[in-house]
């Protein structure tokens, strides 16, 4: 389900813990199943990408027919071949970020899934800085994905797949997976998804776990496109490597890199301004002011800075 310039396709793979190719031949794939697109050629719908478990045949050359067991579905914006109808969008089918290679298990059997913010980085007025376009509920405002506690995008998710899954059951907590203790939000927290281990990522393209320390992961996050600092918009693009040893908010789309004031974005009224006050990523409660936010009105802070970061300006 990939389109001409999309980032969809096969997004991650992992063998099941204990895989030996004999008694245990299960593996997990994060991929984009075929789905119905927008009516006609122009428009946008919210579809999904999926993690499923498959069983290899003894030969290792194909999967056992009918062995797929869906584990979890993650929302994604799906755009028609002629775009989404937004004026001035020169690259109408440009993908949002879906992540890649970000599927791994820790030694306690928990699965970690890196999911990108699913936001088009070339919307009207973005100029390579943080996409905070208040006009659209999808695709141009990362406050509705990465900074939304009620959305799975722009996150590192941590779940435990169930060993026995009824064929045909809808993916979900208590049916196809459980949530380990210690994620960012406890089950039952209003307007917050308990699958979230860490949030505030743009495109976590690599996730790896520490075999000696369950609950610890390293996450490489690909940064935005601005080539220079702007005194009223924010910093040049920054690429991060994060040692995630605790749940929390890691900054995007309000700040990036070390999350200092020099690397924090300003509020901006799209498409042409004016700029407003700078965000405060050092606050204990960081407000999500998007009119389309479906999660908590404030994110627990302060934002956690990257361990290693590289800015486009050097």
Secondary structure as the mmCIF struct_conf table of DSSP 4:
data_model
#
loop_
_struct_conf.conf_type_id
_struct_conf.id
_struct_conf.beg_label_comp_id
_struct_conf.beg_label_asym_id
_struct_conf.beg_label_seq_id
_struct_conf.end_label_comp_id
_struct_conf.end_label_asym_id
_struct_conf.end_label_seq_id
TURN_TY1_P TURN_TY1_P1 UNK A 3 UNK A 5
BEND BEND1 UNK A 9 UNK A 9
STRN STRN1 UNK A 10 UNK A 15
HELX_LH_PP_P HELX_LH_PP_P1 UNK A 16 UNK A 16
TURN_TY1_P TURN_TY1_P2 UNK A 17 UNK A 18
BEND BEND2 UNK A 21 UNK A 23
STRN STRN2 UNK A 26 UNK A 31
BEND BEND3 UNK A 39 UNK A 42
STRN STRN3 UNK A 44 UNK A 55
STRN STRN4 UNK A 56 UNK A 56
TURN_TY1_P TURN_TY1_P3 UNK A 58 UNK A 59
BEND BEND4 UNK A 60 UNK A 62
STRN STRN5 UNK A 63 UNK A 63
HELX_LH_PP_P HELX_LH_PP_P2 UNK A 64 UNK A 64
TURN_TY1_P TURN_TY1_P4 UNK A 65 UNK A 66
STRN STRN6 UNK A 69 UNK A 79
STRN STRN7 UNK A 80 UNK A 80
TURN_TY1_P TURN_TY1_P5 UNK A 81 UNK A 82
STRN STRN8 UNK A 83 UNK A 83
TURN_TY1_P TURN_TY1_P6 UNK A 87 UNK A 88
BEND BEND5 UNK A 90 UNK A 91
TURN_TY1_P TURN_TY1_P7 UNK A 92 UNK A 93
BEND BEND6 UNK A 101 UNK A 101
STRN STRN9 UNK A 103 UNK A 105
TURN_TY1_P TURN_TY1_P8 UNK A 107 UNK A 108
BEND BEND7 UNK A 109 UNK A 109
STRN STRN10 UNK A 111 UNK A 115
TURN_TY1_P TURN_TY1_P9 UNK A 121 UNK A 122
TURN_TY1_P TURN_TY1_P10 UNK A 124 UNK A 125
TURN_TY1_P TURN_TY1_P11 UNK A 127 UNK A 128
BEND BEND8 UNK A 129 UNK A 129
STRN STRN11 UNK A 132 UNK A 132
TURN_TY1_P TURN_TY1_P12 UNK A 134 UNK A 135
BEND BEND9 UNK A 137 UNK A 140
STRN STRN12 UNK A 141 UNK A 141
HELX_RH_3T_P HELX_RH_3T_P1 UNK A 142 UNK A 144
TURN_TY1_P TURN_TY1_P13 UNK A 145 UNK A 147
TURN_TY1_P TURN_TY1_P14 UNK A 149 UNK A 150
TURN_TY1_P TURN_TY1_P15 UNK A 153 UNK A 154
STRN STRN13 UNK A 155 UNK A 161
BEND BEND10 UNK A 163 UNK A 164
TURN_TY1_P TURN_TY1_P16 UNK A 167 UNK A 168
HELX_LH_PP_P HELX_LH_PP_P3 UNK A 169 UNK A 171
STRN STRN14 UNK A 173 UNK A 173
TURN_TY1_P TURN_TY1_P17 UNK A 174 UNK A 176
STRN STRN15 UNK A 177 UNK A 178
TURN_TY1_P TURN_TY1_P18 UNK A 181 UNK A 182
BEND BEND11 UNK A 183 UNK A 185
TURN_TY1_P TURN_TY1_P19 UNK A 187 UNK A 188
TURN_TY1_P TURN_TY1_P20 UNK A 190 UNK A 191
TURN_TY1_P TURN_TY1_P21 UNK A 194 UNK A 195
STRN STRN16 UNK A 196 UNK A 199
BEND BEND12 UNK A 202 UNK A 202
STRN STRN17 UNK A 204 UNK A 209
TURN_TY1_P TURN_TY1_P22 UNK A 211 UNK A 212
BEND BEND13 UNK A 213 UNK A 213
TURN_TY1_P TURN_TY1_P23 UNK A 214 UNK A 215
STRN STRN18 UNK A 217 UNK A 221
BEND BEND14 UNK A 228 UNK A 228
STRN STRN19 UNK A 230 UNK A 230
TURN_TY1_P TURN_TY1_P24 UNK A 231 UNK A 233
STRN STRN20 UNK A 234 UNK A 234
HELX_LH_PP_P HELX_LH_PP_P4 UNK A 235 UNK A 237
STRN STRN21 UNK A 238 UNK A 244
BEND BEND15 UNK A 246 UNK A 246
STRN STRN22 UNK A 248 UNK A 249
TURN_TY1_P TURN_TY1_P25 UNK A 252 UNK A 254
STRN STRN23 UNK A 255 UNK A 255
TURN_TY1_P TURN_TY1_P26 UNK A 257 UNK A 258
HELX_RH_3T_P HELX_RH_3T_P2 UNK A 261 UNK A 263
STRN STRN24 UNK A 264 UNK A 264
STRN STRN25 UNK A 266 UNK A 268
TURN_TY1_P TURN_TY1_P27 UNK A 270 UNK A 272
STRN STRN26 UNK A 275 UNK A 278
HELX_LH_PP_P HELX_LH_PP_P5 UNK A 279 UNK A 279
TURN_TY1_P TURN_TY1_P28 UNK A 281 UNK A 282
BEND BEND16 UNK A 283 UNK A 284
STRN STRN27 UNK A 285 UNK A 287
TURN_TY1_P TURN_TY1_P29 UNK A 291 UNK A 292
BEND BEND17 UNK A 295 UNK A 295
BEND BEND18 UNK A 297 UNK A 297
STRN STRN28 UNK A 298 UNK A 300
BEND BEND19 UNK A 301 UNK A 302
HELX_LH_PP_P HELX_LH_PP_P6 UNK A 303 UNK A 306
BEND BEND20 UNK A 307 UNK A 307
STRN STRN29 UNK A 308 UNK A 311
TURN_TY1_P TURN_TY1_P30 UNK A 312 UNK A 313
#
